[in-house]
Amino acid sequence: MDVLLLLGAWLIGLAVILGALSASSMRVVAQYEKGVVFRLGRARSVREPGLAEAAANTAE
């Protein structure tokens, strides 16, 4: 029983940490601006206004 309680607490903690990391990587791009994604100093893509992920994977 103690093992299940410990495992459940560990999984809840992991879910909270992953949720916080995911929420901190989101950004709202204002209507009057565009977001530019840089990878290794080079512009990779342009994000349109709206909700954008800060570290989005781009396969270009």
URGISUL-V411641 format. One record per residue. N is the residue number from 0. PSI is psi in radians with two decimals (NA if undefined). D_CENTER is the distance of its C-alpha to the mean C-alpha in Angstrom with 1 decimal. Layout:
n=N psi=PSI d_center=D_CENTER
n=N psi=PSI d_center=D_CENTER
//
This chain:
n=0 psi=-0.72 d_center=34.9
n=1 psi=-0.57 d_center=33.5
n=2 psi=-0.72 d_center=31.4
n=3 psi=-0.67 d_center=29.8
n=4 psi=-0.73 d_center=29.1
n=5 psi=-0.74 d_center=27.5
n=6 psi=-0.73 d_center=25.4
n=7 psi=-0.73 d_center=24.2
n=8 psi=-0.67 d_center=23.4
n=9 psi=-0.73 d_center=21.5
n=10 psi=-0.66 d_center=19.4
n=11 psi=-0.74 d_center=18.7
n=12 psi=-0.73 d_center=17.7
n=13 psi=-0.71 d_center=15.3
n=14 psi=-0.69 d_center=13.8
n=15 psi=-0.76 d_center=13.5
n=16 psi=-0.80 d_center=11.8
n=17 psi=-0.65 d_center=9.2
n=18 psi=-0.70 d_center=8.8
n=19 psi=-0.71 d_center=8.8
n=20 psi=-0.71 d_center=6.1
n=21 psi=-0.74 d_center=3.7
n=22 psi=-0.58 d_center=5.9
n=23 psi=-0.25 d_center=6.1
n=24 psi=-0.04 d_center=3.5
n=25 psi=2.55 d_center=5.3
n=26 psi=2.48 d_center=8.8
n=27 psi=2.09 d_center=12.1
n=28 psi=2.16 d_center=14.3
n=29 psi=2.80 d_center=17.9
n=30 psi=-0.55 d_center=20.6
n=31 psi=0.11 d_center=22.6
n=32 psi=2.86 d_center=20.1
n=33 psi=2.53 d_center=18.2
n=34 psi=2.37 d_center=15.1
n=35 psi=2.26 d_center=15.9
n=36 psi=2.12 d_center=13.7
n=37 psi=2.36 d_center=15.6
n=38 psi=2.08 d_center=15.8
n=39 psi=0.71 d_center=18.6
n=40 psi=0.03 d_center=20.2
n=41 psi=2.49 d_center=20.5
n=42 psi=2.14 d_center=19.2
n=43 psi=-0.70 d_center=17.5
n=44 psi=2.93 d_center=16.8
n=45 psi=2.31 d_center=16.9
n=46 psi=2.30 d_center=14.6
n=47 psi=2.90 d_center=16.9
n=48 psi=2.54 d_center=16.9
n=49 psi=-2.80 d_center=14.7
n=50 psi=2.18 d_center=11.1
n=51 psi=2.52 d_center=9.0
n=52 psi=2.31 d_center=5.5
n=53 psi=-0.60 d_center=6.3
n=54 psi=0.92 d_center=6.2
n=55 psi=2.48 d_center=7.6
n=56 psi=2.26 d_center=10.4
n=57 psi=2.23 d_center=13.7
n=58 psi=1.14 d_center=16.9
n=59 psi=NA d_center=19.4
//
